[in-house]
Amino acid sequence: MTERSNRTVQRDERAVSPTEPIGAVMHARRMAGKAGTPDETDTLIPDFIHQVRPSTLTYLPTEELFVDYARDDGSGYARPLNEYNIKRILRRFNPNALAPAIVSDRGEQTKQRRRFATIDGQHRIEVARRMGLLEYPCEVKTGLTIEEEAALYTLYGVQFAQSPGTRFRARLAAGPDAEAAAHHILQVCTQIGLTLDYDMHMSEKPMTTRAFIALERVYNRVGGAGLYLALLMVKDFWGSDPRAFQETVIHGTSAFNERYHKIVDRKYLTERMRELGLSEMFSRSRGVVAILHGKRPHAFGRAMQLAYNERVKSVSRQLPEWVDKFYLDEKSGAPRPARPYQRIPQPNVFISKDLIVTRNGPAPPR
């Protein structure tokens, strides 16, 4: 077999169970929704990641490998095993194409056996156990703290794209120094009274959300203050509805707030949204997409603007036309269409009739 064909076989084998640290880092950056300069993006990666830690490649007994599952008390970081993912690997299992698992040697020992915490590869190890394999190839890292393990777990999370809730909880476990944004988002949600549904078990309960991607993207765009105001509006409008804190609603309400927070009559807006109800707003949002060809993340916000203007007879009191790329007029506070390639500064202060908060300051209590 030629050298080129050997490389092809190796590449095909790795495709069965890829472990790509560099690809994982890029995936973590992309999924975090971060944008900006390379220096800003690099803050996603904790400093210790750039430090080479000792590691060895060896075979370990599968009975010595364990998983530090995330628990309700905030300890641990790993998601539970997913039976569907296990069956996927079983269907194409090949003992000659086992990608090494990433484990951490914590120096623990029970009953004359060492124990290694699995950072990446828990599904592959479980498959190996079910196939009767007594050992599994592992890259053993030493000198990691549990917080560093949690951060690595997030970066390696491309085996079966971890759920947004699992990634977010792992970011919290990495500590406030490594993941300040995640902890600020949690602080904002706590002050609103919003519960994060990490494992998607509470979807039918009011004041819960699993829209982690929306929370992070809104936070990245408008900071903790903008996220606080958007969530506060959703709570005031439809807080008792279990569907209130979906991604569509959070994105749309934040987009509406960015454009009209200086000029909207919040009391009237609250009355109007409560009168229409969330089901009607979902229907109008779909109409915006179908008829007006609005962008899906903005469709809900645009439906809010149209509903607001529907019963305002005075043109001067109506909200201006929705524009996707905009800047706020300094005198009137109304959104104006931006010119092509015009740089749009992000707002530093969000002003409402009853609330003023700075972009990067701690969100105020309700």
JOVEN-V130870 format. One record per residue. RES is the residue in one letter. SS is DSSP state (alpha for helix, beta for strand, coil for the rest). OMEGA is omega in radians with two decimals (NA if undefined). Layout:
RES & SS & OMEGA
RES & SS & OMEGA
//
This chain:
M & coil & -3.09
T & coil & 3.12
E & alpha & -3.13
R & alpha & 3.14
S & alpha & 3.06
N & alpha & 3.13
R & alpha & 3.14
T & alpha & 3.13
V & alpha & -3.14
Q & alpha & -3.13
R & alpha & 3.12
D & alpha & 3.14
E & alpha & 3.13
R & alpha & 3.14
A & alpha & 3.12
V & alpha & -3.12
S & coil & -3.04
P & coil & 2.98
T & coil & -3.00
E & coil & -3.11
P & alpha & -3.12
I & alpha & 3.09
G & alpha & 3.12
A & alpha & 3.12
V & alpha & 3.14
M & alpha & 3.12
H & alpha & -3.14
A & alpha & 3.10
R & alpha & -3.09
R & alpha & -3.10
M & alpha & 3.11
A & coil & 3.08
G & coil & -3.12
K & coil & 3.08
A & coil & 3.06
G & coil & -3.09
T & coil & 3.11
P & alpha & 3.13
D & alpha & 3.14
E & alpha & -3.12
T & alpha & -3.11
D & alpha & 3.13
T & coil & 3.07
L & coil & -3.04
I & coil & 3.13
P & coil & -3.07
D & alpha & -3.05
F & alpha & -3.13
I & alpha & -3.10
H & alpha & 3.13
Q & coil & -3.13
V & coil & 3.11
R & coil & -3.14
P & coil & 3.08
S & beta & 3.11
T & beta & 3.12
L & beta & -3.08
T & beta & 3.02
Y & beta & 3.13
L & beta & 3.04
P & beta & -3.11
T & alpha & -3.13
E & alpha & 3.11
E & alpha & -3.10
L & beta & 3.11
F & beta & -3.13
V & coil & 3.11
D & coil & -3.06
Y & beta & 3.08
A & coil & -3.11
R & coil & -3.06
D & coil & -3.13
D & coil & 3.09
G & coil & 3.11
S & coil & -3.13
G & coil & -3.07
Y & coil & -2.99
A & beta & 3.09
R & coil & 3.07
P & coil & 3.07
L & coil & 3.13
N & coil & -3.06
E & alpha & 3.13
Y & alpha & 3.13
N & alpha & 3.11
I & alpha & 3.14
K & alpha & 3.09
R & alpha & -3.14
I & alpha & -3.13
L & alpha & -3.09
R & alpha & -3.10
R & coil & -3.08
F & coil & 3.09
N & coil & -3.08
P & coil & 3.12
N & coil & -3.13
A & coil & -3.14
L & coil & 3.06
A & coil & -3.09
P & coil & 3.01
A & beta & 3.09
I & beta & -3.11
V & beta & 3.14
S & beta & 3.09
D & beta & 3.13
R & beta & -3.12
G & beta & -3.13
E & beta & -3.14
Q & beta & 3.09
T & beta & 3.09
K & coil & 3.09
Q & coil & 3.07
R & beta & 3.06
R & beta & 3.13
R & beta & -3.10
F & beta & 3.13
A & beta & -3.12
T & beta & 3.10
I & beta & 3.14
D & beta & 3.09
G & coil & -3.07
Q & alpha & 3.13
H & alpha & 3.12
R & alpha & 3.12
I & alpha & 3.11
E & alpha & 3.09
V & alpha & 3.13
A & alpha & 3.10
R & alpha & -3.10
R & alpha & 3.12
M & coil & 3.06
G & coil & 3.12
L & coil & -3.12
L & coil & -3.14
E & beta & 3.14
Y & beta & 3.13
P & beta & -3.09
C & beta & 2.91
E & beta & -3.04
V & beta & 3.09
K & beta & 3.14
T & beta & 3.07
G & coil & 3.14
L & coil & 2.95
T & coil & 3.11
I & alpha & 3.11
E & alpha & 3.11
E & alpha & 3.05
E & alpha & -3.12
A & alpha & 3.12
A & alpha & 3.09
L & alpha & 3.10
Y & alpha & 3.12
T & alpha & -3.08
L & alpha & -3.14
Y & coil & -2.99
G & coil & 3.09
V & coil & -3.13
Q & coil & 2.97
F & coil & -2.97
A & coil & -3.13
Q & coil & 3.11
S & coil & 3.11
P & alpha & 3.12
G & alpha & 3.12
T & alpha & 3.13
R & alpha & -3.09
F & alpha & 3.13
R & alpha & 3.09
A & alpha & 3.09
R & alpha & 3.09
L & alpha & -3.13
A & alpha & 3.13
A & coil & 3.06
G & coil & -3.08
P & coil & 3.13
D & coil & -3.13
A & coil & -3.05
E & coil & -3.11
A & alpha & -3.10
A & alpha & -3.14
A & alpha & -3.14
H & alpha & 3.09
H & alpha & 3.08
I & alpha & 3.11
L & alpha & 3.12
Q & alpha & 3.14
V & alpha & -3.13
C & alpha & 3.13
T & alpha & 3.14
Q & alpha & 3.08
I & alpha & -3.03
G & coil & -3.09
L & coil & 3.13
T & beta & 3.13
L & beta & -3.10
D & coil & -3.05
Y & coil & -3.02
D & coil & 3.08
M & coil & 3.12
H & coil & -3.00
M & coil & -3.02
S & coil & -3.11
E & coil & -3.11
K & coil & 3.06
P & coil & 3.08
M & coil & 2.99
T & beta & 3.12
T & beta & 2.98
R & coil & -3.08
A & coil & -3.06
F & alpha & 3.14
I & alpha & 3.11
A & alpha & 3.13
L & alpha & -3.11
E & alpha & -3.11
R & alpha & 3.09
V & alpha & 3.12
Y & alpha & -3.13
N & alpha & -3.08
R & alpha & -2.99
V & alpha & 3.07
G & alpha & -3.10
G & alpha & -3.13
A & alpha & 3.12
G & alpha & 3.09
L & alpha & 3.13
Y & alpha & -3.11
L & alpha & 3.13
A & alpha & 3.14
L & alpha & 3.12
L & alpha & 3.10
M & alpha & 3.13
V & alpha & 3.13
K & alpha & 3.14
D & alpha & -3.09
F & alpha & -2.96
W & alpha & -3.02
G & coil & -3.12
S & coil & -3.13
D & coil & -3.13
P & coil & -3.10
R & coil & -2.93
A & coil & -2.99
F & coil & 3.01
Q & coil & -3.13
E & alpha & -3.12
T & alpha & -3.09
V & alpha & -3.13
I & alpha & 3.10
H & alpha & -3.06
G & alpha & -3.14
T & alpha & 3.09
S & alpha & 3.12
A & alpha & 3.07
F & alpha & -3.09
N & alpha & 3.10
E & alpha & -3.03
R & alpha & -2.91
Y & alpha & -3.03
H & coil & -3.12
K & coil & -3.00
I & coil & -3.06
V & coil & 3.00
D & coil & -2.99
R & alpha & 3.13
K & alpha & 3.12
Y & alpha & 3.13
L & alpha & 3.13
T & alpha & 3.12
E & alpha & -3.10
R & alpha & -3.12
M & alpha & 3.10
R & alpha & -3.14
E & alpha & -3.11
L & alpha & -3.11
G & alpha & -3.04
L & alpha & -3.14
S & alpha & 3.12
E & alpha & 3.14
M & alpha & 3.05
F & alpha & 3.13
S & alpha & 3.13
R & alpha & 3.10
S & alpha & 3.09
R & alpha & 3.09
G & alpha & 3.10
V & alpha & -3.14
V & alpha & -3.05
A & alpha & -3.01
I & alpha & -3.06
L & coil & 3.11
H & coil & 3.12
G & coil & 3.08
K & coil & -3.05
R & alpha & 3.12
P & alpha & -3.11
H & alpha & -3.01
A & alpha & -3.12
F & alpha & 3.11
G & alpha & 3.11
R & alpha & 3.07
A & alpha & 3.07
M & alpha & 3.14
Q & alpha & 3.14
L & alpha & 3.12
A & alpha & 3.12
Y & alpha & -3.07
N & alpha & -2.99
E & coil & -3.08
R & coil & 3.07
V & coil & -3.05
K & coil & -3.13
S & coil & -3.12
V & alpha & -3.10
S & alpha & -3.13
R & alpha & 3.13
Q & coil & 3.08
L & coil & 3.13
P & coil & 3.13
E & coil & 3.13
W & coil & 3.03
V & coil & -3.09
D & coil & 3.11
K & coil & -2.95
F & beta & 2.89
Y & beta & -3.11
L & beta & 3.11
D & coil & -3.06
E & coil & -3.08
K & coil & -3.04
S & coil & -3.08
G & coil & -3.12
A & coil & 3.09
P & beta & 3.11
R & beta & 3.12
P & beta & 3.12
A & coil & 3.09
R & coil & 3.09
P & coil & 3.11
Y & coil & 3.09
Q & coil & 3.13
R & coil & -3.08
I & coil & 3.11
P & coil & 3.08
Q & coil & -3.10
P & coil & 3.11
N & coil & -3.11
V & beta & 3.04
F & beta & -3.06
I & beta & 3.03
S & beta & -3.11
K & coil & -3.08
D & coil & -3.05
L & beta & 3.05
I & beta & 3.13
V & beta & 3.11
T & beta & -3.04
R & coil & -3.00
N & coil & 3.13
G & coil & 3.11
P & coil & -3.14
A & coil & -3.09
P & coil & 3.07
P & coil & -3.13
R & coil & NA
//
